[in-house]
Each structure stands twice: as C-alpha cells, then as structure tokens.
Amino acid sequence: MARFSLTGGLFGRKGAKKAAPARSAEMTVLRPTTREPARGSGAPVLPRFNTTANDQLSPRRGDRFSVLRSKIRRAFTPSQPVADPRMFAGRQQILKTIISSIEDQRLHLVLYGERGIGKTSLLHMLAQAAHEARYIVVYTSCGANSNFDETFRAAAADIPLLFHSSYGPTTSEAEGGATLSDLLPSTPINPQQFSDLCTKLRGTRVLIMLDEFDRCESATFRRNIAELIKNLSDRLGRVQLLLAGVAGDLSEIVEHIPSIRRNILAIGLPRMTDAEVLQLVAQGERESGLTFEPAASKLVVSVAQGSPYIASLLSHHAALAALDDERTSVLAQDVAYAVDQAVEEFENRIARLSRSQVDALMEGGRAEDLALAGRVALSLNGAFAEKDLVATGEADEARARSIMKLLKDNDLIRPADLARPEAKTVSFVEEGLPTYFWISWTQKTLAAAPPQSPRTAAGSAG
C-alpha cells in the first residue's frame, strides 16, 4: 500500500485561519440564505448550536451551510462507532467470514485489534445482520469490575421465556413477558448453570457480544468465560459468544485453555487498505454532498495509515474547514488544516508529564525518529521490535538500535507481553503516543513543504 514517507514532502498549507481561495467556474459556492440580525451596540454575539436536541435545524440557523454541517456530522463520526450500513467502509470479507463461522461452523469468536481500528463498528454491522436472521443479539460493554453473574443474568433477561422448551408461547409466564432470568436462582450463577439453561432453548439462536473484554481485570471472569464456551460447545447449545477487545492475539483475550481452542475462531482486525480508506471518504462524500478533490483524498489516505478513526477525523475537520470557506469542494489545504486540529486533540489526551518529555525530545531533533517508531507501532497493532524499524527501509540497524534506546531511556515503551518481559517486542506506555508522534511529524512536514497558494489550489480543483 502507498504510504506517506517520513522523508517525502506533501503539498498543502498549515494554519489556524485560512484565506478563502479564489473561485473557479467549476467550484460550487454556497451563499447563506439568511443571516443573523445585527445586535445592538456593545452586545456580544455568542456562539449557538446549529441544531436542536432532536436533531432539527435551529430556526436561527436555517441556511444551507447548516444543512451541510448536519450532513457532515452523520457522514464522518470519528468519536462514535459506525451504526449506519451506508457508512460502513471495507471489512466486507471479514464480516462474511464471521457470519459463516457463526452460521456454518457454530463457532465462538474472538475479535481483536488496536483501539480505533473499527471493532465496535464491525459488531454493529454483525448485530444488524444477525437481527435480520432472527437471532437474539445481546450486546455488553465490559468494564474493569465485570463479573459472570451480573453479565449473564442481564443476558438471560434479554431472552424471552417462550423460547424455553418447557414453556410454550401460550403459557401464562410467556404471555406475561417472562425471560430466562426468571428461572435463575437468587444466588450468584456459574457457567454450568447458565449453560444448563441455554441447552433448553428452542426455535431461536442467541449471539452474546462482550465488547471491550480486555478491560476486565478479573482472571476468574476470564476462566468462567472459557468454561462457558466449552460447556456450550460440548452440549450443542444454541448460544454463541463473541469477545472483542484490544489485544495482540487470542492468548491475551482468553485464558490459555487448549481444550476450547478448537471451538473458537480468532480474527485480528487489520488496518484498512488504501482502497478501503478511499471508500470511507467516498461514502462520506455521498452522504454529505461535499466533494473531496483527488489530492485531498490522497492526503487523507497518506496520513491515516489505515486507521478508520484518523481517516474519519481528518475528513470531518477538512469538510467543516471547506464550509468555513464557503466551498463544497474539499482541498488538500483543508486536510492540512485538519491535521492541525488532530494534533491538538491527540496532544490533550497524553499525560502532562509524558507530553513535556516528548516535546523536549521532538524539539531536540528526534522528531523523525519518534515518528518512525510511531508509524511502525500503528502499522503493527501497537507491538513492534527493532527489526520492524529496519524492515521499513528507512532505518539501518544502527539507527533502529538508537531509536529503541531513546524510547527505553525515556520510559516511553514497555514489554508488549508483560508476562514475558525478556521478549524483544515492545509497545508504548500510552496508547496515544504512536498516533501523536506520527500526526505531529506530518504537521511539521506539511508546514515545511512549499505551500500552494489559495488561488493555485482553487484553480487546480476544477
């Protein structure tokens, strides 16, 4: 895949404020149909929301720009998972594999990958497909204190009693809206009890999704999940589990129990290809009504490095920047501006101590080294080794060794597998550091590149 080189330049310009480009005959320019009335002398004009709480346009903001802004908010949602199938880009083959594994092999699944790679969005698409097939879908987001009794008692409450073999749809209990949870004892339940209940299901299938499974700190909970998977598989239960979380492989998600591995399909969600990122941008164009010029789309692909989150974030900010200049055509300079906004956002997510330490390193001439390490970490789901730096072709063994020493001496990395600290694979101590390194270097590269003048950019847009 074509990727943004650390040593290569990109066109565009940087700055918090952008001059409006000269208009070409081919560029669509929108003019507001209404304007805010002028306030009295000395009265401050404060910012207001453009839409009401029920997602309707505010009467005071009823111009065409507000309509487009509301569409952009639906088209690019970096802070939320994708819930609309029309906005789901790529991943079709992975979704097909998951559905086949559930339907044809009756497997349980583990979906893993770095944060922001699109796991929850994929779960939403799977849930919709399962609902269409009449599955009962139970979705739970795990937390540090998740426990088996609470999690699966809640799951049982989502399964109507009418699907229990001992209760028909016309029984008083079923007609009264009872669920499987009504059959559970008041004392904490265990995997055996829940699987016993599941073996009595008839006429439906149940898919239980445990998202962010890696957040759970209880080893007992993980062992209980493994035992439940074994019981459900051995007894041909009509309930299947799907665990999703941030991890490098299956062993980081489920306790190592060899006997259940044949019942599980583990899928690592990779970074998006260039074509999939372009599809994400194109779907946003269709939904919002804006057009990304080829150079703008190419810059989004280069900077995103296969991350759907970064691609959506940059597209969101760039589209709004174009509207600020009263354009429906998004230019490369808008994406450069979006990079500035992204740097500020990522910077604020890093601990203050780490940020001051990192800034000192970047200002001390090691920005390119940090960016290379960040980009490699991003491309490998967070875990990397010295050999991975060399494999890029941008660092020889001496430079790779120097970069790893820099990261270690400044306490920026730790063993990727804490159970095996002697392993050579490492990860950053803060998950936001790789992205911050990469985006910050991109910003510096864009600032150093010969900028296009607004007039030249506008002229080339046609």
Buried (B, 14 or more C-beta within 10 A) or exposed (E): EEBBBBEEEBBBBBEEEBEEBEBBEEBEEBEEEEEEEEEEEEEEEEEEEBBEEEEEBEEEBEBBBBBBBBBBBBBBBBEEBBBBEEBBBBBEEBBEEBBEBBBEEBBBBBBBBBBBBBBBBBBBBBBBBBEEEEBBBBBBEBEEEBBBBBBBBEBBBBBBBBBBEEBEEEBEBBEEEBBBBBBBEEEEBBBEBBBBBBBBBEEBBBBBBBBBBBBBEBEEBBBBBBBBBBBBBEEEBBBBBBBBBBBBEBBBBBBEBEEBBEBBBBBBBBBBEBEBBBBBBEBBBEBBBBBBBEBBBBBBBBBBBBBBBBBBBBBBBBBBBBBBBBBBBBBBBBBBBBBBBBBEBBBEEBEEEBBEBBBEBBEEEBBBBBBBBBBBBBBBBBBBBBEBBBBBEBBEEEBBBBBBEBBEEBEBBBBBBEEEEEEEBBBBBBBBBBBBBBBBBBBBBBBEBEBBEBEEBBBBBE
